[in-house]
Amino acid sequence: MLFLLACDAPERHGGTRGDAGSDTAPAAAVEHVVIVVLDGAREAETFGTESTAASAVAGQALMADFAGPYLPRGALLTGAIAAGMTITAPGHADLLTGHPGLFAMMPSAAGPGDYRPEFPTLFEAVESWFPGRDTYLVTNTEHLESLGRSVYPPIDDEQGATFVNTSGVELADDASVFTAVQEALASQPPLLLANLHEIDREGHSTTDAGAYGRALGATAPGLAALWTSIEASEMGGTTLLVVLSDHGRHDWGGDTEGRESLPWDYAGHGDQCACCREIPMFFMGPGVRQGVEIDTPVTLHDVGATVAAALGVPLPHATGRVIAEAFEQPPAARPGAGWLAASGDNVATVEWTGEASARADLLLDGSLLDSGFLLEDPSLGAGVACWRALEATPPGTDWPWTARCRAAGTELVLPVAIVASHWRASPVELDDGRVALAYADNPDAVVDASERATIVVAAWNPVADDVVAAIASTPAVFPGNPSLATLDGRVYAAWAASDVGDGGTVDPARYTRHVVVAEVLDDGTLDETWRAYDAECDPMARCDAQVPTLDDHAEADTRMEFPALAARDGSLALAYVSWGGPGVTVHVVTGPDFGTPVRVDDSGRVLGHVEPTWGDGVLYYARLGVADTVEVCAWNGSTTCIDTGATAIADLAATATGALAALHRDEAWAVEGLGL
């Protein structure tokens, strides 16, 4: 995987941190970016041209105060989608990082804590690139506080956006957000994101089906006044305005069977229907094409990459594509971070083509395995390659992520079709010659999918046919991608999940992440043998008293993800990462009985987005070194690390000869063997 990019460095930057990821970047096209998020607004009720039941008039008429004078002055992206989880916090995280995220970043009862994006945000990148300049996140909901900065090390409370939340004041409607935005713009920040959350709240209303449309229409005068004031200020002529949504809303088209609890269409969102994915998106400002409609498929990740490029700021972890077609003179394109997987001598990579509608190539040992709109996160094992895919579809049709697996040119038939936007399988060979796959089945990928989400273990017989059959499953609340291992003829699975108890609230699913290990039994069940939390939480108490298993430092960690299970030295070994006061930590616990986890790395600088991986009994993981360059470490009872000199890492894998990493250096991504 190799990406090349020539760049000109701006003269006005003052140096970078590791989360900016580079010391050079293309020259900026603008000096300021203002992003306005119409929370939960569908494309139809914003800039659409046909009336809907939500507004009774076309979106452009509903938004006439803004759409009338300003749509002719900018670029309308009619093919925009939210490609990830279609709920508020993940949608914003996709936009702000330019990279698909795993989890619904929601504040816990104790505050935003560790449930932040794993990848550096635009806020951090901009503040690193422009020392002394503040960025702002302005909203009227507490849901977004976790997005002011990421958990990317070093943890620095001074980095990231100034969070302004008007929900604590009287009449905290969207008008209060516009007032707070005007106050924040007095300091001429390089980046400000404003979230108008009243639209989303009114959409969930169970008393007035027209409230969503009215709340949306009420934002148009504020939007128009905002741009008028920007043009009249010192920011005039130097500011890019982006108006968009983080997700849409349901439109069941009258098909309400099984959805009787919803009082009307638009009351919910969060799945993969067309109206949840399709969002408004509009660009206006210096260099933006005027009066054009562009139907190219674009994503929230693309917005993150485009904003960074427009400001001349590095955002190397972004997988998004710069939306060049919206500009007369496009910001310089950037290399996108990809994915990497390995098994034995086989290596799979996801590379970006630069094309809009067929932007991803999946290569296996250098040969093309698949090509499509979005192909992500491959896995390899036992001669099987698996990945997830999202194909571009005509407007008004659904955009579901689908699971794909292939072995020796044979497309495997999986017992799952629509999958979550973070789905990944874990293939391993069984003693009887079959190949087992473990994965999370959560098609809506929402935090409250406790009745529909499961951990599944399936098996395929290479000498029989191409059908993969489920052999065991267990319910799980917002399950993370499981890992699979065999020991002495027995099969074990490990996964991350959340707790929801008898109280029925969905809040615990947002922030009680823990790791579970279970044995796959012949009766189709998974027998839990160990969990990182010692008991299920009390959801009515919002899990405040939840106590995780203590590690060897007797310190509690509040969020646990990315379990990696392997047979090692005649026993099972489980590695996982956790977030807590010291930062991100790697733990190892040995089974099958398991006991107290050992804290492998307590530097606090472990890179949480890089999942730990086993290879021949050695555990590999990544961390940020003291020079803010990437170190890759190998643990086999003791730890050895090498400084790669790279400014960012996209993925890490273990081959028959050691660690393999996708690293960013000299404005390019490349896969490199590390000799560890």
N, C-alpha and C positions, 0 to 999 in steps of 0.2 A: 504494500500500500504506500504510494508515494504521491505527494502533492507538492507542486512548486509554485512560488509566488514571488514576484518582484515588488518591492515596496519602497516608497519614499518616506522618510521620517519627518514628521512635523518638528518645528523648532521650538514649540511652546511647551512641550511636556517636561515634567520634572523628575522622571524616573518611575519605576514600577515596582510593585510587589509581585510575588509569585502568582497571585490570582489574576493579575492582568495578563501574565503569561508571555510577555515579550518586551523588548526594549525598542522596537521600531514598529511603525504602522503607516498605512497610506495617509496622505494629507487629508484633512477634514474637509467635508463639503459644507458643513454648517457649524455654528458655534453652540447652538442650543437645540434640544429636542424636548417637546412636550407631548406626552402620550396621554390620551383621554380614553379610559375604558368604560364603555357603556355596559355595565355588568349584567350579563344574562340576556343581552338584546340579540334577537335574530336579525339576519340580513333583511328579511321581508318587511319588518316594521321600522327599519332605519332608512335604508337607501333603496328599498325595493320599489317597483313600479306598479304593483297590483295590490288591491286592498285585501285585508285578512280579517278574520273574526276578532282579532285582538285589537284592531284599531279602526276598522270600518272604512279606512281610507288607505291609499298607498303610503308606503313608508316615507317616500320623499315629500308627500303632502303633510304627513304627521310631523316630519322634521323640517318643515318648510323654512323656518327662520334661519336655519343653517344651510340646508341642502340647496335652497333657491339661489342665494348669492355665491355660495362657495364650491359646490360640486363642479361648476365650470372652471374653477381655478385650481383644480388638483386632479389626482389620479384615483379612480375608484376601482378597487380590486374585487371584482365580482366572483372570483373563484377562491376566496379565502376560507380556510377551515381551521378549526381547533383539532389538531391531529391526536392529541393526548387525551387525558381524562377531562371530560367536559363539565367540570365544576370549578368554582371560583379560584381557590388557591393554586391548584396545579396548572390551570390555564395561565395565570399570571406568572408562575414559575417558568413555564415553557417560554413565554415571551421574554422574561428578564434574563434567562440563562442561554437561550438559543439552543437548548438541549432537552431531549425528553427526560422527564423526571419519573421517579418511582412512586412517590408517596404523596398523599394529600397533606400538604404543609399547613397544618392548623395549629393555632395556639392551644396549649394545654391549660388546665385550671391554674397552673402556676406561671403562665405567661408563654411567650413564644418558644423559649428554651431551645431544645435540640432539634425540633421539627422544622428545620429550615432546608432550603435547597442544598443538594450536595455539590452543585457546580457554582462557580463564581457568578455573581449577578452583574448586570450592567452598572448598577449603583457602585459596586466595589471597583469594577474595572475603570469607570470614569473617574472616581475619586483618586484612584492610584495614578491615573494618567495626568490628572490635573490636581496636584497637591494643594490643599487649602480651599478647594472649591467644594461646596456642599451640594448634594443631590437630595431630592424630596420624594416621598411617597405619601400622598394625601388621599384620604378616604373617609367614609363614615361607617366603617365596620372594623371590628377587631380581627377579623379573619386574615387580614393581610399583614399583620405585624411581623409575622415570621419571615416575610419576604424582604425585609429591609437589608438583610445581609445573609450570606450563606454560612454553612459550617465548614467551608474550605479553610484550611489553616493558613496562617496562624489566626486563632480566634481573637478578634479585635473589636471590642464594642464601639470603638471610635470610627471604625470603617462602616460603610453602608449608608443607606438613606436616612435622613431625618424623617421620622414617622409622625405624621400629623393626622390625628383621628378626631373628627368632629362629632362622632356618635355620642360623646359624653356631654354635649351641650343641648340645650332645648331646641326643638324643631330641627334635628340633625338630618334634614333632607339633602337632596343633591345640591340645592342652592347653597347650603353651608360649605360644601366642598369647593364650589367655584369661588366663594369668598376667601377661603383658606388658600386656594391656588394663587389668587391675585396677590395675597400677602407674601407668599413664598417667592413669587416671581420678582419681587422687589430686589432680591439679591442676585438676580440674573443667573440662576443655576444652569449648568450645562445640561442637566437631565432632571425632568420632573415627570412623575407618573401620577395621574389623578384617577381614582376609581369612584364611579357613581353607583353606589350600591343600593340606592333606593329602588332602582329599576328591578333589581333581582328580588328584593324583599316584596315588592308589590306583585311580582310575578307569582310568588308563592302564596299570595293572599287567598283565603278561603271564603271571603265575604263579598268580593267585588271582582268579577271576571274582567272588567275593563280597566282595572287599576294599572296593570302592566303597561298597556298602551299609553295611558295618560301620563304615567311617570316618565316614560321614554320621550314622549312629545315635549314634556316640560323642560327637557335638557337642551333643546335646540336654541332657545334664546340665550342661555348661559354659554353655550359653545360659541355662538356668533359673537357675543360680547367679549369672550375670552380672546378670540383671534383679533378682534378690533383693537383691544388694549395692547396686545403683543405687537401689532403692526405700528401702533402709535408710540411704542416705547423704544428704548435703546436696543431691544432685542429684535426690532423690526428688520426684516431683510436678512436675518441670520438664524432664523428659527424654523425647524421642521416640525410640523404638527402631524401627529398620527392619531386618528380616531378609529377605534375598533372595539370589538367585544372579546371577552375571555371565553365565552361559550354561548350557545343559543338556548332554545327552549323546545320542549316537546311539541309535536303536532301529530296527533294520532290519526287525523283525518276521519274522525268519527268512530274509529275502531277502538273502543274502550273496554273490550272484553278482558277481564282480569285486571282492569285498572279503575274499577268503580270507585276506589278511594280518592281519585283525582276529581275535583269538582269541574274541571274543564281542561282542555288542552292548554298548554303553556304553564301549568301549575308546577311542573317539575322539569328536571334535566338530569344529565349525568350519564346517559347511555350513548350508543353509537348511531343513533338515528340521524338522518340528514339534517333535520332542523336543529339538533343539538350541536352538530359539527359546523354547519355553514354559518359564518359570522360576517358582519360588516367590517370593511377595512378601507380607509381613505387616507391618502398622503397629500399634504399641501405644504409648500414652502420653496425655498431657493432650489433651483435645479429640477423640481418635480414637473413632470409633464402636465399640461393643463387641459381639462375637459375631455379626458380619455377614460374609457372603461376597458379594463384588462381582465380577461377571463382565465388567464393562466392560473393553475392551482398553486396557492401559496399557503403557508402555515404560520402559526404563531412563532415557531422557531426561526422562520425566515425574518420576522420582524426584529427579533433580537440581533441577528447577524447584520441586518440592514442598518439599524440604529447605530450599532458599534462602528460599522464602516463609515456611516455618514459623519460621525464625530471623530473619525480617525483613531479609534480606540481598539486595541487588541481584545478579542474575546475568543481565544483559540479553542475552547471546549465546544463552541457552538457547532451544531450539525446543520443549522439552517443555511439557506442560500440567499445571498444578497439579491433583493428584488430589483434587478437592473432595469427591467422594462417600465418601471414607474418613473424613471429619471431621464431627463434630456442628456445629462452627462453622469452616468451611474458612478456611485462610489466604487472604488476598486474592490474586486472580488477577493474573497479570502478562502484559504483551504478549510474544508470542513473536517471535524473529527469523525472518525469512523469506528468500527467495531472489529474485534479480533477474537478468534477462537482457535484452539489447537488440541490435538489428540495424537500422541505418538509423533509420527513424522508429518502428519497432515495439518495444514493451516488454512483457515477460512478468514477472509477479510471482507468488510463492506467498504466500498469506495464510492465517491460521489462523482457523477458524470458532468455536473455543471448544467445539465438540461433541467427544464422545469417540470415536465410531466413524467419523465422516466429518468429520475435523478440518481438512482442507486443501482450499483452492480454488486452482486455477491460472487466472490471468487473462491474456488476451492483449489488449493495448490496451483494458483495462477490461472486456472481455467474458469470461464464463466459458468456459474451454476444457476443464476437467476438474475433478472433485471426487472425493475419496476419503479413505481413512484416512490415508495418508501420501503426499504428492506432493512431490518434492524436486528441486532443482538444475536448473531448465530451461536450455536453450540455444536460441538463435535464429540463423538464417542462411539465406540464399537462399530465403526463404519457407517454411522448415521449422522447426517447433518440436519439440523433444525433451525428455523428462523421464523420471524413474524413479518407479515407483509400488509401494506395498505395500498390499494390501487385507486388511482384517480377515477372518479365516476361522474356522469353527467349531473348537473344541478338538480336537486330535488330527490336524488336517490341516496340510499344509505352509504356510509363510509366505514364499514366494519374492518377491524384488523382480523386477519386470518392466520392460522398456523400452518406451516409447511415443514415437511420432513422428507428427506430423500436419502436413498442408500443405493449405491452402485447403479445410478441412473434410473432407479425405480422410485416413483412418487408414492409415498406411503399414505394410506387412508387412515386418518386419525379419528378417534371417537369424539372430537371437538372441532367445531367450525369457527365461530366467532370467539375471539379471545381478547384479553385485556391489552391495552396499549403498552404494557411492560412484560408481556408473556415471554417465557423462555422455557425450553425443555431441558432435561438433564438425562442424556442417554448413557447406559452402562450395560455391559454384557453380563448375562447371568450364567451360572454354571451349566445349565442345560442347553446352552447355545442360543437361547432367545435374547433379544435386546429389550431391556426395560427402559421406559421413559417416565420421568416424573415431571409434572407441571401443575400450575394453578389454573383452575377453571373458574373464571370470574368474568363473564362476558361483558358486563356493564362497567367493571373496574371501579365501582363506587364503594365508599367506606361502609355503607350500611347494607351491603349485600350478604348479610350473614346467613340468609336462608338459601341463597343460590350458589354461593362460592364454596368450592371444595379443593382439596389437594387430591390429585389423581395419579395413580401409578398404573401404567399401561404396558403391554408387552407385545412384541412382534417376533414371529418365527420366520427367519430368513429363507427357510427351505419350504415354507408352506405357501403363503400368498403375500399380498401387500397390505393386508388389513391389520391395523394395530387395535388391540382390544383392551379395555380397562380391566384390571385385575384387582384393584383395591382403591378405596377412596374414603375420605373423611371430611366432614364440614370444617370450614375455617373462615374466620372473619378477616376480610381483606388480606388474603394470603399472598406472601411473597414467593418468588420463584424457588422451588425446592431443589435440594441436592440429593443424589442417590449413591449408595455404596453397597457392596456385598462383603460378607465376612462369614467364612465357614458354612457356605451354602445358604445363609440367611440374608435377607434384603432389608436395608434400612433407608429411611428418608428423613431429611431435615428441612425445615422451612421456617420462615418468619410469619407471624400473624399477630392479631390483636385480640382483645377480650371484649365480649359483650355478654352480660349476664341476664338475669331474669327481669331486670328493670326495663329493658327494651330500648334504652336510649342509644343513639349511634355515636355519641361523643367518645366513648372509650376506644372505638375503632380508629379514632384519629391519632391517638397518642399513647397506647399501651403496647408498644411493639416488643415482642419477645421471640425467642427461638425455641422450637420444639424438635425433638428427635423421636421417631417411632419405628417399630418393626412392622414390616409388611407381612401379614398373616395369610394363610391359605384360605381363610373364610372371607377374604375380601375386605378385611378391616385393617386399620393401622393402629397398632397398640403403642400408645405413648409411653416412652421409657424415661424421658427427661425433658424438662422445660426450664428455661432460664428464669421465669417467674415462679415463685413457690406456690402461688394460689391464684385463682381467678379473682379479678377485682370486683368491687361493689360498684356497679355502674351508676346507681342512684347517688353515690358519693363522688361521682366523676373520677373514680379510681385514684383519689388523692392518697389513699393509704397503701397503694400497690407497692410491694417490696420485691425487688428482683433478687435472684440468688447472688450472694456476695462473691466477688472474685478474691484472688489471693491478696489483694490490697485492701480488702474489706471496704470497698467503695462501690456504691450503687450506680448503675448506668440506666438511663431512662429510655433509651431507644436502641433496639438491636435489629440488625439486618444482615443479609447476604451470608447465610450459612453455607459452608463448604465441608462436605462429609467425605471421608476417605478411609480405606483400610490401611493401617500403618503399624508396622512392628507387631503384627498378630492381634491387633485390637482396632477399634474404631477411633478415629480422631475427628473432632468437629472444630472448625474455625469459624469465627463470625466477627463482625465489627459492631462496636457500640458507640453511642454518643453520650457524653456526660460532662461533668465539670472540667476534667483534664483535656477535653477535646475528643477526637476520634481515637479509639483503641482497638487493637486486635487481640482476641482471646482464643485460647485453645482449651478444650476439655476432652478427656479420653474416656472411651466407653469399652464395652457396652453398658457397664453399670453407671459410668459417669460420676463425677463428683464435683469438686470445686474448680472452676475455670482458672487457668493460668493467664495472666496478663502478659502477652508476648511483647508488646510495644507500648510503653507508657510515655512516649515523647509528646503526645497530644497533637502530633503533626501528621498522623496517618491520613491518607487521602480516602475519604469514605466512599467516593464514587467508584473506586477501583476494588472490585470484589476479590478477596483473597482466594488463592487457588492452590491446590495440591499437585505435585508432580513427583512421582517416585519417592514418596514419603517426606518430601520437602515442601514447606509452605512458603509461597511467594506473596508479597504484598508491596504496596507503594506508600511512600510518605514524602513530605516536603522537607528538604534538607535545610540546614541553617542558612545557606546561601540562596534559599528560595528556588532551588532547582530540584528536579525529581530524583529521589533515591528509590531504587528497587531493592527489596530485602528478601533474604532467604532464611527461614528458621527451621532448624532440625535439632531442637534442644537448646541451641544457642543461635544468635542472630548475626548474619553478615549482610552488610549493605554496600551498594556501590552507588556513587553519584553519577547519574547519566549525563549531567550537564544540560538536559532538556528542560524547557520551561513549562511543559505540560505533558500529561499522559492521558491517553484516551482509554486504553484497555491493556490488560495483562493476561498472559496465558502461559501454560507450562507444556513444553515439548519433551521429547525423549532425551534432548541434550541440555535442557535447562529452560530459563525464563525467556519469554518473547514479549516485547512491549511495543505498542504504538505510541511513538514519542514525537513531540513537537520541538523542533529546533530550526533556526534560520528560516522562519516563516514557512516551514513545510512540515507535513506529517510523514512519518516513515515507520515501517515495522523493522525492529532491530533485535537481533539476538544479543543477550547480555552475558552469557557465559557464567551464570550463577547456578 
